[in-house]
Amino acid sequence: MNDDFADAAPQGTPSLSRALAVLDLFDAEHPTWTAEAIGEALRCSAPTGYRYIRELLAAGLLRRLQGGVYALGPRIILLDYTMRQADPYLGAAVPEMGELARRTGCDCVMTALFGQQFLDTHRETGAAPLTLAFGRGRPRPAFLGAAPKVILSAQPTAWLRKFHDAHAEAAAAAGLGADWKAFRSAIAEIRRRGHYVSRGELEPQLSSVAVPLPVGVPDAGSALALVAARERFELMNLPLLVELLRGAAERIVAAVEGSAGAPSARPRS
C-alpha cells in the first residue's frame, strides 16, 4: 500500500466514522484483513490506515493475530451481550420462543430489520435441532424466506418503495414482481394474510412460517418464525402454528409496552 493513496472519505468526515468503516470490511467471507488490504479497501494512505487500526485495537474492537493480520476484537462480544441484556423485546421473546419450540418441536427464530439488513437475533431449538445457514449476525437475503417478507409487509408504503427501488432486481428474481406495482401487490397480499409460509426458498430442505411483530416507525421491525424440515412441516397443522405464533407475538409486544419505562415502538433485538 502506498503512502500517497488519496483518502476516499469526504473532507470533514469525523475520524471516528472513518475508523469504524474498517469494521464494515469484516464478514464471513473476509474474517481477517492485513493493514495493507484495509488501506486499499478504504482508499486511504498508509499512515491513516494504521492510525485507524491503532484506535480500534486500543478500543478492543480489533485484535492482532499471528502473521500481521487483524480480526474483530473481544469488545464486540461484550457489546453483543450488553445489547441482548438491554433489549426489552428480546427479553420478553426468549421464554415465548422456548415455549413455542417445546410445543411444536420446531426451531423458533427471531429476525429483525437493522437499516436495510435482515438478521436473525435469537434461536430456540426444537426436538430435532436444525443446521441453519443464516445464524445470528449473518445478513439474510431480503426476499427469500418467511421472516424478511413478513417484516417487509409491516413497513409503510413510502419506505417500502425506496427499499424496492434499491433492490428491484433481487425482488424480481425472488418472484415478487417485475416492477413496483407488482411488488406492492405481492407484499400487500402477505400483509392481508398476516403470515407467510416459505417452502425451500432459503434452504431447500427447510420450510418455515412467520408472523410480524408490530412496528411503530419505518426501518424497524421483527418477526417470529417456526422452522422445520420440509417433510415434517407438511404433516403439521399450519393454522395452529400461525395461531401459536400470533399469540406469542402479541404477548411479547404487550409485555414490553406494559413495562414501566419501556420503549413503545420499535421491536429490536
C-alpha positions as CSV (number, residue, x, y, z in Angstrom):
1,M,0.0,0.0,0.0
2,N,1.4,3.4,-1.0
3,D,1.5,6.4,1.3
4,D,0.2,8.6,-1.4
5,F,-3.3,6.9,-1.7
6,A,-6.0,9.6,-1.6
7,D,-8.4,9.3,1.3
8,A,-11.8,8.4,-0.2
9,A,-14.0,9.9,2.5
10,P,-15.1,13.5,2.0
11,Q,-13.4,16.3,3.8
12,G,-14.9,16.9,7.3
13,T,-16.0,13.3,7.8
14,P,-15.4,12.6,11.5
15,S,-12.3,10.4,12.2
16,L,-14.4,8.1,14.3
17,S,-16.8,7.3,11.5
18,R,-14.0,6.7,9.1
19,A,-12.2,4.4,11.6
20,L,-15.4,2.5,12.2
21,A,-15.7,1.9,8.5
22,V,-12.8,-0.6,9.0
23,L,-15.2,-2.8,10.9
24,D,-17.6,-3.0,8.0
25,L,-14.9,-4.8,6.0
26,F,-15.2,-7.9,8.2
27,D,-17.7,-10.5,7.3
28,A,-18.0,-14.3,7.0
29,E,-16.1,-14.3,3.7
30,H,-13.4,-11.9,4.9
31,P,-12.9,-12.6,8.7
32,T,-9.3,-11.3,8.7
33,W,-7.5,-8.4,7.0
34,T,-4.0,-7.1,6.7
35,A,-3.2,-3.5,7.3
36,E,-2.3,-3.1,3.7
37,A,-5.6,-4.6,2.5
38,I,-7.6,-2.4,4.8
39,G,-5.9,0.7,3.5
40,E,-6.5,-0.4,-0.1
41,A,-10.2,-1.2,0.6
42,L,-10.7,2.2,2.2
43,R,-8.5,4.0,-0.3
44,C,-6.6,5.8,2.4
45,S,-2.9,6.5,3.0
46,A,-0.8,4.0,5.0
47,P,-0.4,6.4,8.0
48,T,-4.1,7.0,8.1
49,G,-4.9,3.3,7.8
50,Y,-2.5,2.4,10.6
51,R,-4.0,5.2,12.8
52,Y,-7.5,3.7,12.4
53,I,-6.2,0.2,13.3
54,R,-4.4,1.5,16.4
55,E,-7.6,3.3,17.5
56,L,-9.6,0.1,17.1
57,L,-7.0,-2.1,18.8
58,A,-7.0,0.3,21.8
59,A,-10.8,0.1,22.0
60,G,-10.7,-3.7,21.8
61,L,-12.7,-3.7,18.6
62,L,-9.8,-5.3,16.7
63,R,-7.2,-7.8,17.7
64,R,-3.9,-8.7,16.0
65,L,-3.2,-12.3,15.1
66,Q,-0.1,-14.0,14.0
67,G,1.2,-13.1,10.6
68,G,0.3,-9.5,10.8
69,V,-3.5,-9.9,10.2
70,Y,-6.3,-8.4,12.1
71,A,-9.7,-9.9,13.3
72,L,-12.6,-8.5,15.2
73,G,-11.9,-7.9,18.9
74,P,-13.3,-9.1,22.2
75,R,-15.1,-5.8,22.9
76,I,-17.7,-6.8,20.2
77,I,-18.6,-9.9,22.2
78,L,-19.1,-7.8,25.3
79,L,-21.2,-5.3,23.4
80,D,-23.3,-8.0,21.9
81,Y,-24.0,-9.4,25.4
82,T,-24.9,-6.0,26.7
83,M,-27.2,-5.3,23.8
84,R,-29.0,-8.5,24.3
85,Q,-29.5,-7.9,28.0
86,A,-30.8,-4.4,27.4
87,D,-33.3,-5.3,24.7
88,P,-36.7,-5.5,26.2
89,Y,-38.2,-7.2,23.2
90,L,-35.6,-10.0,23.3
91,G,-36.1,-10.4,27.0
92,A,-39.8,-10.9,26.5
93,A,-39.3,-13.1,23.5
94,V,-36.9,-15.7,24.8
95,P,-39.4,-17.5,27.1
96,E,-42.1,-17.3,24.5
97,M,-39.8,-18.7,21.9
98,G,-38.7,-21.5,24.2
99,E,-42.3,-22.5,24.7
100,L,-43.1,-22.4,21.0
101,A,-40.1,-24.7,20.4
102,R,-41.3,-27.1,23.1
103,R,-44.9,-27.2,21.9
104,T,-44.2,-27.6,18.2
105,G,-40.8,-29.3,18.1
106,C,-39.8,-26.7,15.5
107,D,-36.8,-24.3,15.8
108,C,-38.1,-20.9,16.7
109,V,-36.2,-17.9,15.3
110,M,-36.5,-14.2,15.8
111,T,-35.4,-12.0,12.9
112,A,-35.0,-8.2,12.9
113,L,-34.5,-5.4,10.4
114,F,-31.5,-3.2,11.0
115,G,-31.1,-0.4,8.5
116,Q,-31.6,-2.4,5.3
117,Q,-30.3,-5.8,6.6
118,F,-32.3,-8.7,8.0
119,L,-30.5,-10.5,10.8
120,D,-31.5,-13.5,13.0
121,T,-31.1,-12.3,16.6
122,H,-32.2,-15.3,18.6
123,R,-33.0,-19.0,18.1
124,E,-34.6,-21.7,20.3
125,T,-34.0,-25.2,19.1
126,G,-36.8,-27.8,18.8
127,A,-37.0,-31.5,19.2
128,A,-34.6,-32.1,16.3
129,P,-32.3,-29.1,16.1
130,L,-31.6,-28.0,12.6
131,T,-28.5,-26.7,10.8
132,L,-29.3,-23.2,9.6
133,A,-27.1,-21.4,7.1
134,F,-28.1,-18.0,8.4
135,G,-27.5,-17.8,12.2
136,R,-27.3,-14.8,14.5
137,G,-25.4,-11.9,12.9
138,R,-25.3,-13.2,9.3
139,P,-27.4,-11.0,7.0
140,R,-30.2,-12.8,5.3
141,P,-31.5,-12.3,1.7
142,A,-34.2,-9.7,1.8
143,F,-36.7,-11.5,-0.4
144,L,-36.1,-15.2,0.4
145,G,-37.7,-17.0,3.4
146,A,-40.7,-16.2,5.6
147,A,-39.3,-13.7,8.2
148,P,-38.0,-10.9,5.9
149,K,-41.2,-11.0,3.8
150,V,-43.5,-10.5,6.8
151,I,-41.2,-7.7,8.1
152,L,-41.5,-6.0,4.8
153,S,-45.2,-6.4,4.8
154,A,-45.4,-4.4,8.0
155,Q,-43.5,-1.4,6.6
156,P,-45.1,1.8,5.4
157,T,-45.5,2.3,1.7
158,A,-43.0,5.2,1.3
159,W,-40.2,3.2,3.0
160,L,-41.1,0.1,1.0
161,R,-41.0,2.0,-2.3
162,K,-37.4,3.2,-1.6
163,F,-36.4,-0.3,-0.5
164,H,-37.8,-1.8,-3.6
165,D,-36.2,0.8,-5.9
166,A,-32.8,-0.1,-4.3
167,H,-33.3,-3.9,-4.7
168,A,-35.6,-4.2,-7.7
169,E,-33.6,-6.9,-9.5
170,A,-33.4,-9.1,-6.4
171,A,-37.1,-8.7,-5.7
172,A,-38.0,-9.7,-9.3
173,A,-35.6,-12.7,-9.1
174,A,-37.4,-13.9,-6.0
175,G,-40.7,-13.9,-7.8
176,L,-42.1,-10.8,-6.2
177,G,-42.9,-8.9,-9.4
178,A,-41.1,-7.3,-12.2
179,D,-41.9,-3.7,-11.2
180,W,-43.1,-1.7,-8.2
181,K,-46.8,-2.2,-8.8
182,A,-46.4,-6.0,-8.9
183,F,-44.1,-5.9,-5.9
184,R,-46.5,-3.8,-3.9
185,S,-49.4,-6.2,-4.7
186,A,-47.4,-9.2,-3.6
187,I,-46.4,-7.6,-0.3
188,A,-50.0,-6.4,0.3
189,E,-51.2,-9.9,0.0
190,I,-48.7,-11.0,2.6
191,R,-49.9,-8.2,4.8
192,R,-53.5,-9.2,4.3
193,R,-52.8,-12.8,5.4
194,G,-50.7,-11.7,8.3
195,H,-48.2,-14.5,7.9
196,Y,-46.0,-16.1,5.2
197,V,-45.1,-19.7,4.5
198,S,-41.7,-20.5,2.9
199,R,-41.1,-23.9,1.4
200,G,-37.5,-24.3,0.5
201,E,-36.9,-20.7,-0.5
202,L,-33.9,-20.0,1.6
203,E,-32.7,-23.6,2.2
204,P,-34.2,-26.3,0.0
205,Q,-34.6,-28.8,2.9
206,L,-36.4,-26.5,5.2
207,S,-39.8,-24.9,5.5
208,S,-41.0,-22.1,7.8
209,V,-43.9,-19.9,8.7
210,A,-43.5,-16.4,10.2
211,V,-45.6,-13.6,11.6
212,P,-44.5,-10.0,12.1
213,L,-44.2,-8.1,15.4
214,P,-45.9,-4.7,15.1
215,V,-43.7,-1.8,14.3
216,G,-44.0,1.9,15.2
217,V,-41.5,3.5,12.8
218,P,-40.1,2.9,9.4
219,D,-36.8,0.9,9.1
220,A,-37.7,-1.2,12.1
221,G,-39.4,-4.5,12.8
222,S,-39.1,-8.1,13.9
223,A,-40.6,-11.4,13.0
224,L,-41.1,-14.8,14.8
225,A,-40.7,-17.9,12.7
226,L,-41.1,-21.6,13.2
227,V,-38.7,-23.7,11.1
228,A,-38.8,-27.4,10.4
229,A,-37.6,-30.0,7.8
230,R,-39.9,-29.8,4.8
231,E,-41.2,-33.4,5.1
232,R,-42.1,-32.8,8.7
233,F,-43.6,-29.4,8.1
234,E,-46.0,-30.7,5.5
235,L,-47.5,-33.0,8.2
236,M,-48.1,-30.2,10.7
237,N,-51.2,-28.2,11.4
238,L,-50.4,-24.9,9.7
239,P,-53.3,-22.9,11.1
240,L,-52.3,-24.0,14.6
241,L,-48.7,-22.9,14.0
242,V,-49.9,-19.5,12.8
243,E,-52.2,-19.2,15.8
244,L,-49.4,-20.0,18.2
245,L,-47.0,-17.6,16.6
246,R,-49.6,-14.7,16.6
247,G,-50.3,-15.3,20.3
248,A,-46.7,-15.3,21.2
249,A,-46.1,-12.1,19.2
250,E,-49.0,-10.3,20.9
251,R,-47.8,-11.3,24.3
252,I,-44.2,-10.1,23.6
253,V,-45.4,-6.7,22.5
254,A,-47.9,-6.5,25.4
255,A,-45.2,-7.4,27.9
256,V,-42.9,-4.7,26.6
257,E,-45.5,-2.0,26.3
258,G,-46.8,-2.8,29.8
259,S,-43.3,-2.5,31.4
260,A,-42.7,0.7,33.2
261,G,-40.4,3.0,31.2
262,A,-40.3,0.6,28.2
263,P,-40.0,2.0,24.7
264,S,-43.3,1.8,22.9
265,A,-42.3,1.5,19.2
266,R,-39.5,-0.5,17.7
267,P,-39.0,-4.2,18.4
268,R,-35.2,-4.6,18.1
269,S,-33.0,-7.5,19.1
